[in-house]
Amino acid sequence: MPETDWIEKFSGFSDLPEDTKRYLRTHSRIVRVPESTTIFGPGAIPDSLMLLLDGNVRVQQTSESGRDIVLYRVEAGESCVLTTACLLAHEAYSAEGIAETPVEAVSIPRAAFDRLMATSREFRDFILMAYARRITDLFRVIDEVAFGRIDVRLAGRLLALGGSSDGVAATHQQLATELGTAREVISRVLQDFQKRGLITQARGRIAFADRAKLTTLAASG
């Protein structure tokens, strides 16, 4: 795909006026980031908005006690709501974004972002709608951490991470980070899952022994 065609990968940009599309193409650039790269971290002030063309970025936060929790993931066709918030408020990041895969993205500098937010209703609508959707997701995360049963949450996260495959390649610590809990808690629940015949475990991998029952458990919350 020619780099100038990247706008077509974002459904919210399809109705942009041609002059706005030209401005975006002229004032943005394609960037590529290797897997496992920390794209941003606490204290850094963003100087551009990244729109993902390919790959995914994990956004996570570390509590004062040192425990990590995954807030959300940014995937192809999406922007990072935390970056948007920091750009709008002129504040520094409070979390970090890590490339879980090789990432290709469009980088829109702050000056271009500010101009388009002020002059293009279509661009502003795309950014604010994405922001609103992600805020809803974050409230769901808060609700799950505060009130959700850990076995239900773990079952759901295993299925989400595994997708259509027959298992998940993840350590107990990685799953603890996903759910914002302690590794020991994850280990205890996984042992229970194994006793119940829901999963089997090997080093660094969890296989689904009974996907149907795991799905039922995930939906019980």
C-alpha positions, 0 to 999 in steps of 0.5 A, a space after each residue: 500500500 502506498 504510504 499516501 493511502 494510509 488515510 483509507 485505513 481509518 474509517 473516520 477519515 473517509 469523509 474528510 474534505 480533500 484539503 484536510 486529507 492533503 494536509 494530513 498526508 503532508 504533515 504526517 509521516 510513517 514510523 515503524 517500531 520494533 517489537 518490545 519497544 517502549 514507545 512512551 513512558 511516565 513523565 514523557 510529554 507527547 509531541 505527536 499522535 500515533 495512529 496504528 496501521 499495523 501491530 498492537 501496543 499494550 498500555 499499562 500502568 504501575 501502581 505505587 506498590 509496584 504492581 502493573 495492570 494492563 489498561 487497554 491495547 491499541 490495534 490497527 485502525 485506532 489511536 491511543 486515548 492516553 496520548 490524545 488526553 495528554 495532547 489536549 491537556 498538555 500533560 505528561 504520560 502517567 503510563 507506558 506504551 509497549 509494542 507487543 508486535 512490530 508496529 507501523 503507525 502514522 505520526 501526526 505532530 502536535 502542531 498539525 494535531 492542534 490545527 486539525 482539532 481547531 479547524 476540522 469537524 470530521 477530524 475532531 469527531 474521529 478523535 473524540 469518538 475514539 476517546 469516548 469509546 476508550 474511556 468507557 473501556 477504562 471504566 469497565 476495567 476499573 469496575 472489573 478490578 474493584 468488583 469482578 471475581 478473579 476467576 471470571 476475569 481470568 477465564 475471560 482474559 485467557 479466552 481473549 488472549 487465546 483467540 481462536 487458538 487452543 491456548 495462551 503462551 503466557 506466564 503467571 506474572 504476565 497474566 497477573 499484569 493483565 488483570 492487575 493482581 498478584 502472581 500468587 493469586 493467578 497461580 492459585 486460580 489456574 491450579 483450580 482451573 486445572 483441577 476442574 479440567 478447564 485447562 492444562 499447564 506447561 512452562 509458559 503455556 496454558 492450553 484450553 482443555 474445555 473451552 465450552 466450560 471456560 466460556 461459560 465461566 467467563 460469561 457468568 460474571 
